[in-house]
Amino acid sequence: MKETESAGQDEAQSPRRTGVGPIVSSAHLSGRAAELSELEFGLIVAGNAFNRWMVRCMTAAGLADMSPLDVLVLHSVNHRGRAKKCADICLVLNVEDTHTVTYSLKKLLKHGVVVSERRGKETFYSITEKGESVCRAYAEIRENCLVDSLRTLGFSNTDLGSVASFLRGISGLYDQAARSAASL
């Protein structure tokens, strides 16, 4: 009895009472979990919006013609002011194809926002003063354009932390599913 009562309550609270159904990019993938397809569509739309935001914010900060990965790599190199190896950047960003990060690092070197240093067999990358300046400008633009707008939506920092935790958990599930699919 409790299961049907809670199921009824969930349906009554669902925004899909109109009969429209979930908003998905690929209805043929919905199967037993239309909500998962709905989440995936949300990830697609949010991912594309986030990528567009990073590129435009970086351009406004003074560094044009960057890809989303270039921006992420620059921020990763700047993180905590410590030199990093390409493999460490790939690990943190969950990038499997190291050559894409290597390409970004070469591009950032060419722009003078990072420098490289050989230590034995390893190459370490550090932020330059120009890179720090660009990252500070990016942070300021982010505060003005994004953080202030986020507050108007009523999201608290706790809400954002919960969403971030959920997304990290979901990424682990997708990584495990990718390993499973690779072994089929």
C-alpha positions in Angstrom: 0.0 0.0 0.0 2.8 2.4 0.9 4.5 1.8 -2.4 1.4 2.7 -4.5 0.7 5.7 -2.3 4.3 7.1 -2.8 4.2 6.3 -6.5 1.0 8.2 -6.8 2.5 11.1 -4.8 5.5 11.1 -7.1 3.3 11.2 -10.2 1.2 14.0 -8.7 4.4 16.1 -8.1 5.8 15.3 -11.5 5.9 18.2 -14.0 4.7 15.8 -16.7 1.1 15.7 -15.7 0.1 17.3 -18.9 0.7 14.1 -20.9 3.4 15.6 -23.0 6.0 13.2 -21.7 9.7 13.7 -21.0 11.8 16.1 -23.0 14.4 13.9 -24.6 16.7 14.0 -27.7 16.3 10.3 -28.6 12.9 8.8 -27.6 14.0 5.5 -29.0 16.5 5.3 -26.1 13.9 5.9 -23.4 13.0 2.2 -22.8 12.5 1.4 -19.1 14.0 4.8 -18.0 12.6 7.7 -19.8 13.9 9.9 -16.9 17.5 8.8 -17.8 16.9 9.9 -21.4 15.5 13.2 -19.9 18.7 13.6 -17.8 20.9 12.8 -20.8 19.1 15.5 -22.8 19.6 17.9 -20.0 23.4 17.0 -19.9 23.6 17.6 -23.6 22.0 21.0 -23.5 23.8 22.0 -20.4 27.1 20.7 -21.8 26.8 22.7 -25.0 25.7 25.8 -23.1 28.7 25.5 -20.7 31.1 25.0 -23.6 29.7 28.1 -25.4 29.9 30.1 -22.1 33.6 29.1 -21.5 34.7 30.1 -25.0 32.8 33.4 -24.9 34.0 34.3 -21.4 37.6 33.5 -22.3 37.3 35.7 -25.4 35.9 38.5 -23.3 38.9 37.9 -20.9 41.3 38.6 -23.8 42.1 35.1 -25.1 40.3 34.4 -28.4 40.1 31.3 -30.6 40.1 28.9 -27.6 38.2 25.6 -27.6 36.3 24.5 -24.5 39.1 22.0 -23.7 41.7 24.8 -24.1 39.9 26.8 -21.5 39.6 23.9 -19.1 43.3 23.0 -19.5 44.3 26.6 -18.8 42.2 26.7 -15.6 43.6 23.3 -14.6 47.2 24.5 -15.1 46.4 27.6 -13.0 44.7 25.6 -10.3 46.6 25.9 -6.9 49.6 27.5 -8.7 51.5 24.2 -9.0 53.1 22.7 -12.1 51.3 19.8 -13.6 52.0 17.0 -16.0 49.7 16.3 -19.0 48.7 13.0 -17.5 47.6 14.7 -14.3 45.5 17.2 -16.2 43.9 14.4 -18.2 43.1 12.5 -15.0 41.5 15.5 -13.3 39.5 16.5 -16.3 38.6 12.8 -17.1 40.0 13.1 -20.6 40.9 9.8 -22.1 42.6 11.0 -25.3 45.8 12.6 -24.0 46.7 14.0 -27.5 43.8 16.4 -27.2 45.2 17.8 -24.0 48.7 17.9 -25.5 47.3 19.9 -28.4 45.7 22.3 -26.0 48.9 22.7 -24.1 50.8 23.5 -27.3 48.2 26.1 -28.2 48.4 27.6 -24.7 52.2 27.7 -24.9 52.0 29.5 -28.2 49.7 32.1 -26.6 52.2 32.6 -23.8 49.8 31.7 -21.0 51.6 28.6 -19.9 55.3 27.5 -19.9 56.8 24.1 -19.9 59.7 22.7 -18.0 61.4 19.3 -18.4 62.1 17.4 -15.1 63.8 14.2 -16.1 61.6 12.4 -18.6 58.4 14.4 -17.6 57.2 17.8 -18.9 55.5 20.0 -16.4 53.3 23.0 -17.3 52.9 26.1 -15.2 50.9 29.3 -15.6 52.6 32.5 -16.7 51.8 36.0 -15.5 49.8 36.6 -18.7 47.9 33.3 -18.0 47.2 34.4 -14.4 45.9 37.8 -15.7 43.6 36.1 -18.2 42.3 33.7 -15.5 41.6 36.6 -13.2 39.7 38.5 -15.9 37.7 35.3 -16.6 36.9 35.0 -12.9 35.7 38.6 -12.8 33.5 38.2 -15.9 32.2 34.9 -14.4 31.3 36.7 -11.2 29.5 39.5 -13.0 27.7 37.6 -15.7 27.0 34.2 -14.2 27.2 34.2 -10.4 25.0 37.2 -9.9 22.4 35.7 -12.4 22.5 32.4 -10.6 21.5 34.0 -7.4 18.3 35.4 -9.0 17.2 31.9 -9.7 17.2 31.1 -6.0 19.8 28.4 -6.0 21.9 28.3 -2.8 25.5 27.2 -2.7 24.3 24.1 -0.9 21.9 23.3 -3.8 24.8 23.7 -6.3 27.0 21.4 -4.2 24.3 18.7 -4.2 23.9 18.9 -8.0 27.7 18.7 -8.4 27.9 15.7 -6.1 25.1 14.0 -8.2 26.9 14.8 -11.4 30.1 13.3 -10.2 28.3 10.2 -9.1 26.5 9.9 -12.5 29.9 10.3 -14.3 31.2 7.3 -12.4 28.2 5.3 -13.6 28.8 6.3 -17.2 32.5 5.4 -16.9 31.6 2.0 -15.5 29.0 1.5 -18.3 31.6 2.5 -20.9 34.0 -0.2 -19.5 31.2 -2.7 -19.6 30.3 -1.8 -23.2 34.0 -2.0 -24.3 34.1 -5.6 -23.1 31.0 -6.8 -25.0 
